[in-house]
Amino acid sequence: MPHILGPSCAYTHTHLLLLLPGELDDEKTSKLAGVTRLNLANNALTHLPNSIKDLTALVELDVSSNKLSKFPSIATWDRLTNLRLGHNALTSFASLASAASLAKLDLSHNKLRAVPTVVSKMPALTSLDLSHNAITLVPASLGNAPRLKQLKLGRNAINDIDPALASIASLSSLELDGNALEDIPNELGYCTALSWLVLDDNPLDDIPLDIIDDVDAVKAHLRDRAEGRTPSEPAEAEPSEPSDATNIDAADNPPVA
């Protein structure tokens, strides 16, 4: 059940969904000490107070679907594992100086023009959603996220992907639909864990449309290209040789009634 944070309220709940009367300020934030899971989504917030850094017990924070244009600098959220900032107006994100435990980060539907460099300093990150922004480049630094499994980059303006992305051995899901890609790195063909690849709505020159939805076929095509091989065509069936039998034994085969 949603809670309304009033002037005389203090919460010791560990999991809160809050409806705020007005902006979140230092006084209201002080009442949330000890909360581990905080949902502030859909509150029309335009900013978060610096005092939010004092909520050091946070494990999950959802501030999606607000009106935030920036996020305060935080260096004290060592326990945070899930941060949702989608559907805001963020133009940059360099706010987590310490994010050793962060596993899921959602920055979708914002106004980012670049992949935040801070994500390369998140050793526990497994899921990153940067879809629906204005990003143009997938940088080499993203290859420094060693545990990343799911990467969503759809609906941006990406026209270049650094081959270092393929160095993420754990990468199993990559969404690149709706960008400006004319090609993707051959190195992605050697990502053995990659089992989901979305490439729709890109002006791709060299990847045949008839294989674009088949991740294994795309990876094979990239490997063939990297190794200078012409993609193999299905082998034609060899014609059967005519029988040269001269004696036929059909004994002990009575007709079926």
C-alpha positions in Angstrom: 0.0 0.0 0.0 1.4 3.5 -0.9 2.3 5.7 2.1 2.0 9.5 2.1 5.0 11.1 3.8 3.5 13.7 6.2 5.2 16.2 8.4 5.0 14.1 11.6 5.8 10.7 10.0 8.9 8.7 10.6 9.2 5.3 8.9 11.0 2.2 10.0 9.5 0.0 7.2 12.1 -1.7 5.1 10.0 -1.5 1.9 8.2 1.7 1.1 6.1 3.0 -1.9 5.8 6.7 -1.3 3.4 9.3 -2.6 4.9 12.6 -1.8 3.1 15.9 -1.1 5.5 18.1 -3.0 9.3 17.7 -3.6 11.5 15.4 -1.4 13.5 17.6 0.9 16.0 17.1 3.7 13.3 17.0 6.4 11.3 14.3 4.6 14.5 12.3 3.7 15.5 12.2 7.4 12.4 10.2 8.1 13.5 7.4 5.8 16.6 6.2 7.6 16.7 2.4 7.7 14.6 1.9 4.6 16.1 -0.6 2.3 13.7 -0.6 -0.6 12.3 2.8 -1.6 9.9 3.4 -4.5 9.5 7.1 -5.5 8.3 6.5 -9.0 5.6 8.8 -10.6 5.9 11.6 -8.1 6.7 14.4 -10.6 10.0 15.0 -8.8 12.3 17.6 -10.4 15.3 17.0 -8.0 16.5 14.9 -5.2 18.1 16.5 -2.1 21.8 15.8 -1.4 20.7 14.3 1.9 19.4 11.3 0.1 23.0 10.1 0.3 22.4 9.5 4.0 20.0 6.6 3.2 22.9 4.2 3.4 20.7 1.1 4.1 19.2 1.3 0.6 19.3 -1.9 -1.5 16.8 -0.9 -4.1 15.8 2.6 -5.3 13.1 3.4 -7.9 12.8 7.0 -9.0 11.6 6.3 -12.5 8.9 8.3 -14.3 9.7 11.6 -12.7 11.2 14.9 -14.1 14.8 14.6 -12.9 17.4 16.4 -15.0 20.3 15.4 -12.7 21.1 12.9 -10.0 23.0 13.9 -6.8 26.6 12.6 -6.3 26.5 9.6 -4.1 29.5 7.8 -2.4 27.8 6.0 0.4 25.5 3.4 -1.2 27.7 0.3 -0.9 24.6 -1.9 -0.4 22.6 -0.7 -3.4 21.9 -3.5 -5.9 19.1 -2.1 -8.1 18.7 1.5 -9.3 15.9 2.6 -11.6 16.1 6.0 -13.2 14.2 5.4 -16.4 11.7 7.9 -17.9 13.4 11.1 -16.6 15.3 13.9 -18.3 18.9 13.0 -17.3 21.6 14.3 -19.6 24.5 12.7 -17.8 25.1 10.2 -15.0 28.3 10.2 -13.1 26.9 10.0 -9.6 27.9 6.8 -8.0 31.5 7.0 -6.8 31.0 3.7 -5.0 28.8 1.0 -6.6 30.5 -2.2 -5.7 27.2 -4.1 -5.3 25.1 -2.5 -8.0 23.7 -5.3 -10.3 20.9 -3.6 -12.2 20.9 -0.1 -13.6 18.0 1.4 -15.6 18.7 4.7 -17.4 16.3 4.2 -20.3 14.1 7.0 -21.7 16.4 9.8 -20.7 18.5 12.3 -22.7 21.9 10.8 -22.4 24.3 11.4 -25.4 27.0 9.0 -24.2 27.4 5.8 -22.3 28.2 6.9 -18.7 31.9 6.1 -18.0 30.9 5.2 -14.4 29.4 1.9 -15.6 32.9 0.6 -16.3 33.6 0.9 -12.6 30.6 -1.3 -11.5 32.1 -4.8 -11.0 28.8 -6.4 -10.0 26.7 -5.0 -12.9 24.7 -7.7 -14.7 21.9 -5.6 -16.4 22.2 -2.2 -18.0 19.3 -0.5 -19.8 20.3 2.5 -21.9 17.5 2.3 -24.5 15.6 5.3 -25.7 18.4 7.9 -25.3 20.5 9.8 -27.8 23.7 7.8 -27.5 25.9 7.7 -30.7 28.8 5.4 -29.7 29.4 2.2 -27.7 32.8 2.9 -26.2 35.7 0.6 -25.4 35.2 1.3 -21.7 32.0 -0.7 -21.6 34.1 -3.8 -22.1 35.3 -3.3 -18.6 32.0 -4.5 -17.1 33.1 -8.1 -16.4 29.8 -9.5 -15.3 27.4 -7.8 -17.7 24.8 -10.2 -19.1 22.0 -8.0 -20.4 22.7 -4.8 -22.4 19.8 -2.8 -23.9 20.9 -0.1 -26.3 17.9 0.0 -28.6 16.3 3.2 -29.9 19.4 5.5 -29.7 21.5 7.0 -32.5 24.4 4.6 -32.4 26.6 4.4 -35.5 29.7 2.8 -34.1 30.5 -0.1 -31.6 33.9 -0.6 -30.3 35.1 -4.2 -30.7 36.0 -4.3 -27.0 32.3 -4.9 -26.3 32.9 -8.5 -27.4 35.4 -9.0 -24.5 32.6 -9.3 -22.1 32.5 -13.1 -21.8 29.3 -13.1 -19.8 27.2 -11.1 -22.3 24.2 -13.1 -23.3 21.6 -10.5 -24.4 22.3 -7.5 -26.6 19.6 -5.2 -28.0 20.7 -2.7 -30.7 17.4 -2.2 -32.6 16.5 1.2 -33.9 19.9 2.8 -34.3 22.1 4.0 -37.2 24.3 1.0 -37.5 25.7 0.1 -40.9 27.8 -2.7 -39.5 28.7 -4.5 -36.3 32.1 -5.8 -35.2 33.2 -9.3 -36.3 34.4 -9.9 -32.8 30.7 -10.3 -31.6 30.7 -13.6 -33.6 33.0 -15.1 -31.0 30.8 -14.2 -28.0 29.9 -17.8 -27.0 27.4 -16.7 -24.3 25.5 -14.4 -26.7 22.1 -16.0 -27.3 19.9 -13.0 -27.9 20.8 -10.3 -30.4 18.3 -7.7 -31.7 19.4 -5.8 -34.8 16.1 -4.7 -36.4 15.6 -1.2 -37.8 19.3 -0.5 -38.7 20.7 0.4 -42.1 23.0 -2.7 -42.1 24.9 -3.2 -45.3 26.6 -6.6 -45.0 24.3 -8.8 -42.8 21.6 -10.5 -44.9 18.1 -9.7 -43.8 17.1 -13.3 -44.0 19.4 -14.2 -41.0 19.0 -11.0 -39.0 16.7 -12.7 -36.5 18.9 -15.8 -36.1 21.6 -15.0 -33.6 23.6 -18.2 -34.4 23.5 -17.4 -38.1 24.6 -13.8 -37.6 27.5 -15.0 -35.4 28.5 -17.5 -38.0 28.4 -14.8 -40.7 30.6 -12.5 -38.6 33.1 -15.4 -38.0 33.2 -16.2 -41.7 33.8 -12.6 -42.5 36.6 -12.3 -39.9 38.4 -15.3 -41.2 38.0 -14.4 -44.9 35.6 -17.2 -45.7 32.7 -17.0 -48.1 29.5 -17.8 -46.2 28.8 -21.4 -47.1 25.7 -22.3 -49.0 23.6 -25.4 -48.2 25.1 -28.5 -49.8 23.0 -30.0 -52.6 21.8 -33.5 -52.1 23.9 -36.1 -54.0 21.8 -38.0 -56.6 21.2 -41.6 -55.8 22.9 -44.1 -58.0 20.8 -46.5 -60.1 20.6 -50.0 -58.7 22.6 -52.6 -60.6 20.9 -55.5 -58.9 20.1 -58.5 -61.2 18.7 -60.9 -58.6 15.8 -59.9 -56.3 14.7 -62.1 -53.4 11.2 -61.3 -52.2 10.6 -64.6 -50.4 8.6 -64.8 -47.2 6.7 -61.6 -47.8 3.1 -62.6 -48.1 0.7 -60.0 -49.4 -1.2 -58.0 -46.8 -4.9 -58.7 -46.8 
